[in-house]
Amino acid sequence: MKKKPANEIQDLQYFGEFGGVNPSISDSSTYTFLSAKSMSDTFEGNTEGCYLYSRHTSPSNLYLGEALAAMENTESATVFGSGMGAITSTLLQLCKSGDHVVSSRTVYGGTYAFLKNFASKLNISTSFVDITDLNSIKNSINSNTKLIYCEAVSNPLLEIADISKISKIAKEAGIKLIVDNTFSPLSILPKNLGADIVIHSITKFINGTSDTIAGVVCGSQDFINQLRDVNDGASMLLGSTLDSLRAASVLKNLRTLHIRVKKHSENAMYLAKMFELDGIRTVYPGLKSHPSNKLYESFLNEDYGFGGILTIDAGDLKKANSLMELMQQKNVGYLAVSLGFYKTLFSTPGSSTSSEIPEDEQKQMGLNEGLIRFSIGLDNDIERTYKVIKECMREVKLI
């Protein structure tokens, strides 16, 4: 029987200081100690239940971290001020000068830019590979390789990582497997498939209201403690801190994630099928035409569907831009980056979220300039939405 991770979230109970049904918000940057010894012990990491400074952690952030760890079935989790804060802190915690990373070539543009342009300044090298080619992954590992990095569902090409097999490769090499699960919360549980560390941009589906920038790292208690260490922890020292008020807000939104994911997936499946019937080049993991449809289906968690992201190829940038502008005028959604909002969002990744990747490399990986990424919203009447989109497609002569 497939696991239902939303149950793990719902089984957690948090009460406020005065019996509120929501936990009290720790609106403080610093905390008092009952004794001077408690302060010194806390800075040495030896005092349980004491808080030293909100850059380290806070009660509100711990509540959210605990809920996300429960969702991902990991021992612990710690939250960050952004998804990139979570990604970069994890990579820098695990890697030092001279180390090597094997990464999927189709990852979020910011992740790609960090590994290629920033980490290289620290003498950390990266091999970007086709994550669906297991031999390519194996052949890229060398004696200095510290980790394999991939996205469960890749941004923006929607390639599916065979996490179980990649995990086996990582374990045989004695290295870590890090999986960004931003596109597929609840639908996929990377930890259960062998991932060591799971990352999310909370900004997206988990929060769901496009009003917060945040991230999370889910992993073993030992690794989370390393990130928070006051002497050499990347979370503590790089300062990518999530504000307690925002953490409390996200925790409330997390309670409805299972409902939202189901609707995002239901709407995306409907549109993907209709676009494909219309002869539009459509990529969606739920379609039988997707090369990894069976793989995704094999580890899909019951009820949550194949996610809310799909892509179509408009052929060229001019036509893609015309279509997006018209869809915005017709109130289909917003011409905007990001995903997971209640309203449909659409953008051309090649000139936006993946623009950090050089054009020649975009072409090599199959990222065409006319590719439009849709984050499908929570429309109650998706058939009506489809009819409007089809009208727009006709007007720009896409169909």
C-alpha positions, 0 to 999 in steps of 0.5 A: 500500500502506498504511503499517504504522507499528508497523514503524517502532517495532520497527526502533528498537534501544536497548541498555542501558549494560551490554548490556541489552535495554532501555535504561538509565534515566537516574535523574538530575535533573541532569547533569555537564559535562566543562568549564565551556564545555560547560555554557554552550554547552549552555544556548545550545543549541549542544552536541549530545549533552549534557544540561543538566537533566531538565526540558529532556529526558533520555536516557529521554525522548529514547528514547520521543520518538524511538519516537513520532516514528517511529510518527507519521512526524514528524522529532522528538517531545518527551514531557510529564508529561500529555496536557494538558501537551502540548496547552497547551504547543503552543498557547501556543508558537504563540499570543500575545495577540491571536491566534485559534484555530479548534477543533473543538467536540467535543474533550476537555473539558480542551482545550475548557476551556483554550481557552475559559476559560484562553486567553481570559485571555491574550487568545487567542480561539477559534471552536468549529466543527463540524469535519465542516463544511469551510465552517464552518472556512473561514468562521471563519478571520480575519487573526489565526488562528494554527491549526486544532485538531481530534481525528482521532476526536473525544472523545466523539462519534467524529466523523472529521476529514477531515484532508487537506481541513482541511490544505489549508484551513490551508495556503491560510490560512498557518496550522498544523493540530494533530491530537490522535490519542489515539483512533487510534494506528497506525490513522491517521497525521495527518502523512501526511494533512497535519497539521503537529503530532500530539499524544497523551495517552500515558496512554491507548492508547499506555501501555495500563496506566492507571498513567501520566499522560503526553503527546507532541508530534510535529512538525518538529525546528524546532518541537520545538527551539522547545518546548525552548528555555531562553529561550522554550520552553513545554515547558522553561518551563512544566515539564510534565516526564515522569519518566524512570522513567515514560518507560522504562515507557511505551517497554516498553509501546509495543512491544505497542501494535500487538497491543493496538490490533488486539484493541481494534478487533476487540472494539469492532467485534463489540460495535458490530455486536451492539448495533446489531442489538439496536436500541441507538443505537450510534456506532462508525466501523467501522459502515456507519451511521457518517456518516464510515465511508467517509472513515475507511476511506480513510485507515485503516492496514492491520490496525489497525481502527477503534479501541477506542471506541464509544458508545451512547445509553441515553436518559437519565442515570438509565438510563445510570448504572444500566446502568454500575453493573450492568455493573461489578457483573457484572465487564464492566469499570469505571465509570471515565474514561480509555481504552486499559486492558486492561479495558473502561471506561465513563462518561457524558461529559456529566457527566464528561470533557466536563462542562466544556462547558456543557449548552446547548452539549452539546445543540447538538453532540448530546452527550446526557446518556444517552450512554455512552462505552465504551473496549473492553478486551482480552477474549479471549472478547468473545462472553461479554462481550456476553452479560453486557452484554445481560443488564444491558441487559435488566435496566435495560430498555434492550432 
